[in-house]
Amino acid sequence: MISFSCPSRGRPTYARRLIDSAEKNASNDVDIMFYLNDDDPKLTEYKDTIDEKYYTIGPNQSTCYSWNQLADRAKYDIVMLMGDDVDIKTPRWDNLIVDEFNKYDDKILMVVPNDGRHKGTKKIEIKESTLWPDTDLPAAHFAVHKNWINTLGYLAPPFFWHWHVDSYTQKVARNLNRCLYLPTVTFKAKKMFDDTGKQVRHNLNINNRDNFVWDKVQRHLRTDIKALQDFIKDQQTQ
């Protein structure tokens, strides 16, 4: 049904919670994949906390590279870009997400669950699944189909290291009128300021570097939109 692509560092108890909450509330099998760093001080704790079937271990690298490596190994056609701090609260969450993809023959869709936090000061009060208009949406965790991934060649746009992945994907999806907010599914999460959070904010100047790239991706954005539009048209003529 659904595969999770989830880099994790320094948070074995959160990884365990994600596994438990996902499996407890799912109606079907969930393919959960963590990427762990071989230099993580808590690597032994991960090994003691979660079964090895859930993780692969490799060098410390950009989050985007890890998301994409895991997506390439995904067992199921729907792949979710995840953070390790998610606690899934909704029973049958997987069926609710899959049902939305099944409304589209081409499966080109970005599904965004409610993550319990909201960008800016506007609170989202919508209670039904909604194709989102041209405004920012909290989308730190989202699902796309392998048709999307195979068409673009990636789950997470690889010109970023960590930041703006959700915003970029959301811009692509909104231009297709295929960005769907699903408030009936809650993936509760909060912004973390632990050592792992500090790493992606400060190490190698990742934050400023991705902000620099964000201002220069319009050509890539147009190309990705066009590629998905062409895929949708091709599917309609078959």
Backbone bond lengths (Angstrom), bond angles and torsions (degrees), N, CA, C in turn:
res aa  C-N    CA-C-N  psi(-1)  N-CA   C-N-CA  omega(-1)  CA-C   N-CA-C  phi
1 M - - - 1.466 - - 1.536 111.12 -
2 I 1.372 117.43 -68.19 1.463 120.94 -174.42 1.524 109.99 -134.68
3 S 1.347 115.46 139.25 1.464 122.09 174.13 1.526 109.58 -111.62
4 F 1.330 116.32 141.01 1.462 122.65 175.31 1.525 109.48 -102.52
5 S 1.313 116.88 130.96 1.461 122.88 171.44 1.523 107.18 -109.42
6 C 1.356 117.19 112.39 1.463 119.21 -167.97 1.533 111.93 -144.29
7 P 1.320 118.93 98.85 1.462 120.00 169.10 1.532 109.61 -66.27
8 S 1.316 116.45 145.85 1.467 119.89 -179.83 1.522 109.07 -146.71
9 R 1.312 115.39 142.13 1.466 121.05 178.37 1.523 109.06 -149.97
10 G 1.323 116.57 129.29 1.454 121.33 173.53 1.508 115.18 69.84
11 R 1.335 118.32 13.42 1.468 120.55 -173.91 1.533 112.12 -136.96
12 P 1.314 119.08 55.67 1.472 120.04 -177.57 1.520 113.39 -61.56
13 T 1.339 118.25 -35.09 1.467 119.40 -179.67 1.527 110.70 -69.33
14 Y 1.337 117.01 -33.30 1.462 119.73 176.32 1.527 110.58 -70.22
15 A 1.321 116.80 -39.38 1.468 120.02 177.13 1.527 110.25 -60.03
16 R 1.315 116.56 -43.16 1.462 121.01 178.29 1.530 110.85 -62.15
17 R 1.331 116.43 -41.33 1.466 119.91 179.52 1.520 111.15 -64.27
18 L 1.345 116.86 -40.12 1.463 119.69 178.43 1.517 110.67 -61.29
19 I 1.325 116.79 -46.42 1.471 120.07 178.27 1.517 110.85 -58.31
20 D 1.327 116.26 -49.98 1.467 120.72 -175.15 1.519 111.49 -63.88
21 S 1.330 117.51 -44.67 1.471 119.72 -177.11 1.523 111.20 -70.70
22 A 1.342 117.27 -35.52 1.468 120.35 178.52 1.518 111.08 -66.40
23 E 1.326 116.60 -47.79 1.462 120.15 -176.10 1.521 111.94 -73.15
24 K 1.306 116.70 -36.09 1.470 119.94 179.62 1.524 111.55 -63.18
25 N 1.321 117.10 -38.07 1.463 120.85 -173.41 1.524 114.14 -99.74
26 A 1.324 117.84 -1.46 1.465 120.46 -179.29 1.520 111.27 -85.42
27 S 1.318 115.45 152.26 1.462 121.28 175.33 1.521 111.70 -91.94
28 N 1.331 116.87 -16.33 1.458 121.95 -175.61 1.526 109.56 -137.25
29 D 1.312 115.57 179.87 1.458 120.78 177.72 1.529 110.26 -64.38
30 V 1.334 116.37 141.27 1.457 122.79 175.33 1.528 108.12 -118.74
31 D 1.304 116.48 129.51 1.463 122.92 178.59 1.528 107.55 -92.02
32 I 1.329 117.23 100.94 1.462 122.19 -174.41 1.521 108.87 -104.34
33 M 1.333 116.33 121.35 1.458 121.76 -176.50 1.529 109.84 -126.67
34 F 1.333 115.85 119.96 1.461 121.86 173.99 1.527 109.81 -105.65
35 Y 1.326 116.10 142.38 1.465 120.93 168.10 1.520 107.30 -104.68
36 L 1.331 117.30 121.10 1.458 123.08 -179.68 1.521 109.77 -110.47
37 N 1.322 116.48 148.91 1.464 122.13 179.62 1.526 111.07 -89.90
38 D 1.321 115.76 137.52 1.464 118.72 -178.98 1.524 112.92 -72.29
39 D 1.352 117.62 -11.85 1.464 120.17 176.60 1.529 112.56 -103.41
40 D 1.336 116.55 12.11 1.470 120.76 -179.12 1.530 109.67 -69.85
41 P 1.343 118.94 122.78 1.465 120.73 177.78 1.530 113.07 -58.60
42 K 1.324 117.03 -20.60 1.464 120.73 -178.52 1.532 112.57 -103.56
43 L 1.318 117.19 18.44 1.458 120.05 -177.83 1.526 111.78 -60.46
44 T 1.327 117.40 -42.15 1.468 120.55 178.59 1.520 110.73 -62.01
45 E 1.322 116.18 -37.74 1.471 120.02 178.44 1.531 110.67 -66.18
46 Y 1.324 117.22 -38.14 1.470 119.78 174.42 1.526 109.94 -57.72
47 K 1.337 115.85 -47.39 1.462 120.38 -177.41 1.516 111.82 -63.10
48 D 1.326 116.63 -30.12 1.462 120.88 178.06 1.521 112.60 -81.90
49 T 1.334 116.46 -18.25 1.467 121.38 -170.88 1.523 113.01 -100.91
50 I 1.329 117.28 -37.50 1.466 119.73 -177.44 1.531 110.38 -127.69
51 D 1.318 115.14 150.45 1.464 121.11 -179.11 1.528 110.44 -67.70
52 E 1.338 116.71 145.79 1.453 121.01 -176.26 1.522 113.14 -65.11
53 K 1.323 117.87 -16.11 1.472 119.25 177.53 1.522 111.92 -65.62
54 Y 1.340 116.67 -17.85 1.455 120.95 -176.70 1.529 113.55 -89.85
55 Y 1.316 119.80 -9.87 1.459 118.21 -171.27 1.517 113.26 -139.30
56 T 1.335 112.98 157.96 1.456 122.48 167.40 1.518 107.07 -125.78
57 I 1.318 117.63 150.59 1.457 122.33 -175.90 1.522 109.30 -117.98
58 G 1.322 116.53 135.26 1.454 120.88 178.17 1.513 110.55 -157.18
59 P 1.315 117.23 -173.97 1.465 120.46 -177.33 1.523 112.24 -67.80
60 N 1.313 115.06 155.27 1.458 121.21 174.39 1.519 108.49 -62.96
61 Q 1.326 117.56 124.57 1.459 121.78 -173.39 1.517 109.50 -150.08
62 S 1.317 116.42 178.95 1.463 119.39 -178.96 1.524 110.42 -64.44
63 T 1.310 115.09 146.15 1.465 120.60 179.14 1.520 110.90 -59.72
64 C 1.345 117.19 -39.60 1.464 120.50 -178.81 1.520 111.69 -61.32
65 Y 1.329 116.11 -41.41 1.462 119.48 178.93 1.525 110.38 -62.81
66 S 1.331 116.50 -41.31 1.467 120.28 178.79 1.525 111.28 -65.23
67 W 1.340 117.35 -44.65 1.469 119.84 177.62 1.531 110.61 -55.95
68 N 1.316 116.10 -43.87 1.467 119.84 -176.87 1.520 112.57 -72.21
69 Q 1.315 117.69 -38.51 1.458 119.97 176.69 1.525 110.84 -60.58
70 L 1.321 116.24 -44.64 1.466 120.15 -179.98 1.527 110.75 -66.91
71 A 1.328 117.04 -39.23 1.475 120.16 179.43 1.523 110.99 -61.39
72 D 1.322 117.13 -35.17 1.468 120.44 178.39 1.530 111.66 -64.78
73 R 1.340 116.80 -23.47 1.466 121.10 -179.04 1.523 112.46 -98.07
74 A 1.324 117.50 3.36 1.461 121.04 -172.82 1.528 112.02 -59.31
75 K 1.301 114.83 135.41 1.464 122.06 -178.99 1.526 111.62 -78.02
76 Y 1.324 116.50 -33.17 1.461 121.10 -174.45 1.517 111.98 -112.08
77 D 1.338 116.16 164.13 1.456 121.74 -173.39 1.526 113.52 -74.85
78 I 1.319 117.59 -27.06 1.462 120.72 177.43 1.525 107.86 -97.56
79 V 1.331 115.29 124.42 1.458 121.27 -175.87 1.526 108.89 -119.46
80 M 1.331 115.75 131.70 1.460 121.08 179.04 1.516 110.21 -108.69
81 L 1.330 115.64 126.67 1.446 121.81 170.93 1.524 107.04 -79.56
82 M 1.339 115.67 117.83 1.462 120.63 -169.72 1.522 112.34 -123.20
83 G 1.337 114.82 156.67 1.449 123.08 166.11 1.518 108.41 -108.39
84 D 1.325 116.63 154.28 1.472 119.58 -174.38 1.518 113.65 -78.24
85 D 1.344 117.34 -2.67 1.465 120.27 -178.45 1.526 113.12 -94.76
86 V 1.334 118.02 9.04 1.468 121.48 -174.93 1.524 111.33 -80.43
87 D 1.313 114.86 137.19 1.467 123.41 173.30 1.523 106.58 -121.95
88 I 1.332 116.75 111.62 1.471 121.00 -173.98 1.523 109.61 -84.54
89 K 1.322 115.95 124.70 1.465 121.64 -170.72 1.523 114.01 -106.82
90 T 1.320 118.46 -14.34 1.469 121.41 -167.53 1.523 112.02 -100.62
91 P 1.337 118.23 121.68 1.470 120.10 173.11 1.533 110.91 -61.67
92 R 1.340 115.22 142.50 1.471 122.33 179.32 1.529 112.25 62.18
93 W 1.310 116.79 26.66 1.458 120.85 -178.04 1.534 111.70 -55.88
94 D 1.318 116.44 -36.32 1.464 119.68 -177.30 1.524 111.77 -67.61
95 N 1.335 117.06 -42.84 1.463 120.34 177.37 1.528 111.56 -62.62
96 L 1.329 115.98 -39.45 1.466 119.73 -178.97 1.527 110.98 -64.09
97 I 1.325 117.04 -37.21 1.462 120.39 178.00 1.524 110.78 -71.97
98 V 1.329 116.80 -47.33 1.465 120.63 -179.44 1.527 110.97 -59.90
99 D 1.320 116.99 -38.54 1.477 120.76 179.63 1.523 111.42 -56.98
100 E 1.323 117.04 -36.76 1.460 119.61 -179.91 1.533 111.42 -68.40
101 F 1.318 117.32 -41.41 1.461 120.25 177.78 1.534 111.34 -64.27
102 N 1.311 115.85 -34.47 1.467 119.73 -177.99 1.524 113.46 -69.11
103 K 1.314 117.48 -9.50 1.461 121.27 176.58 1.534 111.83 -78.25
104 Y 1.338 115.82 -10.10 1.463 121.01 -177.37 1.522 108.92 -123.03
105 D 1.311 116.93 121.19 1.466 120.56 -179.85 1.523 111.79 -61.37
106 D 1.346 116.90 -35.88 1.467 120.15 -178.34 1.523 112.50 -82.74
107 K 1.337 117.56 -13.54 1.475 124.02 177.59 1.530 113.18 65.63
108 I 1.329 117.38 15.75 1.464 119.63 178.08 1.535 107.90 -84.70
109 L 1.315 114.83 105.99 1.455 121.79 -174.62 1.523 108.64 -162.83
110 M 1.323 116.91 145.54 1.458 123.40 169.70 1.526 106.97 -112.70
111 V 1.323 116.78 116.81 1.467 121.34 -179.78 1.517 109.08 -104.90
112 V 1.322 115.42 125.98 1.466 121.85 -175.98 1.528 109.37 -118.45
113 P 1.337 118.53 110.28 1.463 120.10 175.13 1.529 111.16 -72.04
114 N 1.300 115.30 166.98 1.465 121.85 173.31 1.523 108.28 -77.29
115 D 1.337 117.06 118.49 1.464 118.70 -177.76 1.535 113.04 -99.95
116 G 1.324 116.94 9.55 1.455 120.43 173.83 1.507 115.28 79.55
117 R 1.313 117.36 2.52 1.464 120.48 176.62 1.517 107.95 -135.56
118 H 1.302 117.18 156.73 1.456 120.09 -173.24 1.519 110.13 -136.29
119 K 1.327 115.65 133.56 1.452 120.17 177.49 1.521 109.61 -68.52
120 G 1.307 116.46 144.13 1.457 120.06 178.24 1.513 111.42 69.90
121 T 1.317 116.78 -154.29 1.458 122.08 -176.59 1.518 113.17 -106.66
122 K 1.347 117.60 -9.51 1.461 120.03 -178.94 1.512 110.38 -76.57
123 K 1.307 116.91 128.92 1.452 120.74 175.69 1.527 109.15 -93.73
124 I 1.310 115.40 134.73 1.461 119.57 -178.78 1.519 109.53 -84.98
125 E 1.331 116.56 118.80 1.458 120.97 -176.23 1.527 112.61 -106.78
126 I 1.325 117.77 -1.62 1.465 121.09 -177.57 1.523 109.73 -64.15
127 K 1.324 117.07 135.97 1.462 121.36 -174.61 1.516 113.36 -113.97
128 E 1.327 118.11 -2.48 1.458 121.27 178.22 1.524 109.29 -122.43
129 S 1.327 116.54 157.54 1.462 120.28 177.74 1.522 109.03 -57.86
130 T 1.333 115.49 134.13 1.455 120.85 -170.80 1.517 110.36 -141.72
131 L 1.330 117.09 130.60 1.457 120.28 169.39 1.518 107.25 -70.21
132 W 1.322 115.60 119.69 1.460 121.15 -167.10 1.522 111.50 -80.49
133 P 1.339 116.80 138.31 1.471 120.60 179.88 1.530 111.02 -76.86
134 D 1.309 115.87 -170.28 1.460 121.57 -173.42 1.532 111.48 -84.10
135 T 1.320 116.05 60.22 1.457 122.44 174.92 1.526 108.30 -138.58
136 D 1.334 116.43 160.08 1.458 119.83 -178.12 1.520 111.32 -63.51
137 L 1.320 114.67 141.28 1.455 122.91 178.63 1.525 108.28 -130.84
138 P 1.353 119.21 134.75 1.461 119.40 174.09 1.527 109.60 -61.87
139 A 1.321 117.63 115.40 1.470 120.19 -172.60 1.520 111.29 -141.02
140 A 1.320 116.55 39.18 1.465 119.56 -177.35 1.521 112.02 -62.56
141 H 1.332 116.60 -26.22 1.463 121.62 178.57 1.527 107.02 -126.72
142 F 1.324 116.14 127.53 1.462 118.31 -176.02 1.519 109.98 -150.56
143 A 1.335 115.12 162.83 1.461 122.19 -179.81 1.524 109.88 -119.68
144 V 1.329 115.61 139.29 1.457 121.96 168.90 1.532 107.58 -135.32
145 H 1.312 115.29 164.58 1.466 121.47 179.25 1.526 109.48 -90.99
146 K 1.324 117.05 159.44 1.470 120.31 177.13 1.521 112.21 -62.15
147 N 1.332 118.34 -21.89 1.465 119.48 173.76 1.531 110.50 -60.64
148 W 1.311 116.12 -38.54 1.474 122.15 176.30 1.524 109.36 -66.28
149 I 1.334 115.94 -51.26 1.466 121.45 -176.72 1.520 111.19 -61.58
150 N 1.316 117.39 -45.40 1.466 120.62 -177.62 1.521 112.33 -68.56
151 T 1.330 116.41 -32.78 1.467 119.87 179.30 1.526 111.36 -68.69
152 L 1.331 116.56 -43.37 1.469 120.07 -178.15 1.522 112.81 -88.35
153 G 1.338 116.01 -23.68 1.456 119.89 -178.98 1.510 113.65 94.00
154 Y 1.326 117.68 3.46 1.466 120.51 -178.95 1.525 111.32 -163.22
155 L 1.337 115.02 157.48 1.461 122.43 169.54 1.518 109.65 -84.54
156 A 1.335 116.50 -52.84 1.466 122.63 179.58 1.519 109.18 -104.63
157 P 1.330 119.07 125.85 1.467 120.63 -178.90 1.530 110.70 -53.80
158 P 1.330 118.60 116.80 1.458 121.50 -167.00 1.514 114.94 -75.18
159 F 1.350 117.58 -6.01 1.466 118.21 176.50 1.520 111.32 -76.32
160 F 1.342 118.31 -10.33 1.469 121.54 171.59 1.523 109.84 -97.47
161 W 1.328 116.03 157.67 1.459 120.87 173.74 1.521 111.44 -96.84
162 H 1.334 116.72 -35.69 1.475 119.96 -179.86 1.532 112.09 -153.81
163 W 1.325 117.05 -47.71 1.458 121.39 -171.22 1.523 111.65 -84.86
164 H 1.363 114.99 158.75 1.469 124.29 172.09 1.531 114.22 73.04
165 V 1.312 118.70 2.26 1.468 120.84 179.87 1.524 110.71 -60.56
166 D 1.332 116.10 -46.25 1.467 119.86 -179.21 1.528 110.91 -68.34
167 S 1.331 116.89 -41.14 1.469 119.88 -178.89 1.520 111.58 -65.03
168 Y 1.321 116.76 -40.85 1.462 120.87 178.75 1.533 110.39 -64.54
169 T 1.325 116.91 -49.69 1.466 121.09 -179.71 1.517 110.64 -60.71
170 Q 1.320 115.57 -38.65 1.463 120.21 179.07 1.531 111.36 -65.38
171 K 1.322 117.22 -39.32 1.470 119.41 177.80 1.520 111.09 -62.86
172 V 1.337 116.02 -42.12 1.459 119.79 176.82 1.530 109.90 -59.82
173 A 1.324 116.23 -49.32 1.468 121.30 -176.28 1.524 111.82 -64.42
174 R 1.322 117.54 -39.72 1.461 119.96 -179.41 1.524 111.05 -66.79
175 N 1.323 117.60 -35.22 1.466 120.53 177.31 1.526 111.95 -66.30
176 L 1.323 116.50 -22.53 1.465 121.48 176.27 1.526 111.97 -93.16
177 N 1.335 116.99 -2.40 1.465 122.98 -169.80 1.528 110.58 56.14
178 R 1.346 115.54 41.98 1.453 121.53 -177.41 1.542 111.52 -131.34
179 C 1.318 117.12 29.04 1.466 120.80 175.04 1.521 107.80 -102.24
180 L 1.321 116.28 108.94 1.458 120.35 -172.45 1.530 110.99 -111.27
181 Y 1.321 115.42 120.45 1.465 122.16 174.85 1.520 108.25 -88.71
182 L 1.354 116.33 128.85 1.464 121.98 -174.63 1.532 109.26 -120.08
183 P 1.323 117.50 83.02 1.463 120.36 -174.45 1.520 113.82 -71.15
184 T 1.333 117.43 -14.08 1.467 120.54 178.91 1.525 112.32 -76.08
185 V 1.337 117.10 -7.77 1.469 121.53 176.95 1.524 108.12 -116.14
186 T 1.320 116.72 119.80 1.463 122.00 -176.97 1.520 111.15 -107.21
187 F 1.321 115.43 117.88 1.466 123.54 170.81 1.527 106.04 -109.79
188 K 1.312 116.75 87.29 1.454 120.00 -174.02 1.522 110.36 -69.10
189 A 1.328 115.64 130.41 1.460 120.79 -179.24 1.520 108.60 -151.06
190 K 1.318 115.32 162.92 1.457 119.55 175.12 1.517 108.92 -143.71
191 K 1.319 115.54 152.67 1.452 120.28 179.85 1.527 109.30 -67.90
192 M 1.340 115.65 130.58 1.459 121.27 -174.95 1.531 110.16 -102.78
193 F 1.330 115.44 139.16 1.461 120.92 178.39 1.530 111.28 -122.31
194 D 1.339 116.11 31.92 1.457 121.33 176.16 1.525 109.62 -82.06
195 D 1.336 117.24 -168.63 1.466 120.36 -177.76 1.526 112.24 -60.11
196 T 1.347 116.26 -36.22 1.465 119.62 179.14 1.520 110.57 -67.11
197 G 1.317 116.87 -43.21 1.459 120.66 176.88 1.515 111.74 -61.69
198 K 1.329 116.84 -38.14 1.463 120.54 178.32 1.518 111.09 -66.06
199 Q 1.334 116.44 -35.18 1.466 119.62 -178.56 1.519 111.16 -60.98
200 V 1.321 118.00 -47.30 1.464 120.07 -176.67 1.523 111.88 -77.05
201 R 1.327 116.88 -12.30 1.457 119.64 176.96 1.525 112.72 -92.69
202 H 1.339 116.59 -29.12 1.463 118.78 -169.79 1.529 114.73 -125.01
203 N 1.320 119.44 -34.47 1.461 120.12 -176.94 1.529 110.88 -62.93
204 L 1.335 116.22 135.17 1.464 122.64 179.15 1.532 112.36 54.84
205 N 1.328 116.15 20.96 1.469 120.41 178.22 1.532 111.72 57.34
206 I 1.348 116.44 38.76 1.463 122.02 -173.69 1.526 112.10 -58.19
207 N 1.314 117.12 -43.77 1.462 120.68 -176.37 1.526 110.82 -61.32
208 N 1.332 116.93 -52.69 1.470 120.23 -179.26 1.519 111.28 -64.98
209 R 1.331 116.67 -37.25 1.462 120.67 179.46 1.526 110.87 -61.46
210 D 1.357 117.67 -45.72 1.462 120.88 -179.49 1.520 111.70 -70.53
211 N 1.340 117.64 -32.61 1.461 119.96 174.34 1.534 110.56 -62.68
212 F 1.336 116.31 -39.51 1.458 121.74 177.29 1.535 110.13 -61.40
213 V 1.331 116.16 -45.80 1.469 120.32 -179.12 1.527 110.60 -65.70
214 W 1.326 117.55 -39.86 1.464 122.38 -177.77 1.522 112.09 -54.80
215 D 1.321 116.05 -34.14 1.467 120.07 -178.62 1.531 112.60 -77.27
216 K 1.335 117.51 -3.02 1.462 119.86 -172.06 1.533 113.40 -127.99
217 V 1.328 117.26 21.83 1.468 119.09 -172.56 1.531 114.08 -107.90
218 Q 1.327 117.96 11.45 1.463 118.80 -175.32 1.529 112.21 -60.93
219 R 1.321 117.81 -37.09 1.464 120.34 178.87 1.522 110.93 -63.94
220 H 1.344 116.82 -42.34 1.461 121.20 178.08 1.526 110.36 -66.10
221 L 1.319 115.47 -39.24 1.468 120.26 179.72 1.527 110.53 -60.25
222 R 1.320 116.76 -47.49 1.471 120.46 -179.79 1.531 110.99 -63.03
223 T 1.317 116.46 -38.74 1.458 120.62 -179.63 1.523 111.34 -65.75
224 D 1.329 116.87 -41.94 1.465 120.70 179.50 1.517 111.51 -66.93
225 I 1.321 116.77 -40.63 1.468 120.25 177.80 1.531 109.81 -61.27
226 K 1.320 116.02 -45.65 1.466 120.39 -178.92 1.530 110.95 -63.63
227 A 1.329 117.72 -40.77 1.469 120.41 -179.57 1.526 110.93 -62.30
228 L 1.322 116.93 -41.71 1.465 119.89 -179.89 1.519 111.16 -73.30
229 Q 1.318 117.85 -36.67 1.469 120.42 174.84 1.526 110.68 -59.95
230 D 1.322 116.83 -42.89 1.463 120.79 179.42 1.524 110.80 -64.62
231 F 1.334 116.21 -39.12 1.467 119.22 178.09 1.525 110.72 -63.27
232 I 1.319 117.12 -43.98 1.464 121.23 179.59 1.545 110.14 -61.12
233 K 1.317 116.91 -43.89 1.473 121.08 179.66 1.535 110.61 -63.71
234 D 1.320 115.68 -41.95 1.460 119.35 179.59 1.525 111.52 -61.66
235 Q 1.310 116.10 -39.65 1.460 120.17 179.39 1.526 111.39 -68.13
236 Q 1.319 116.95 -32.04 1.457 120.50 -179.33 1.526 111.96 -71.48
237 T 1.336 117.18 -25.88 1.466 120.75 -177.63 1.515 113.20 -90.95
238 Q 1.316 116.19 -5.78 1.475 119.40 -179.02 1.520 111.62 -83.71
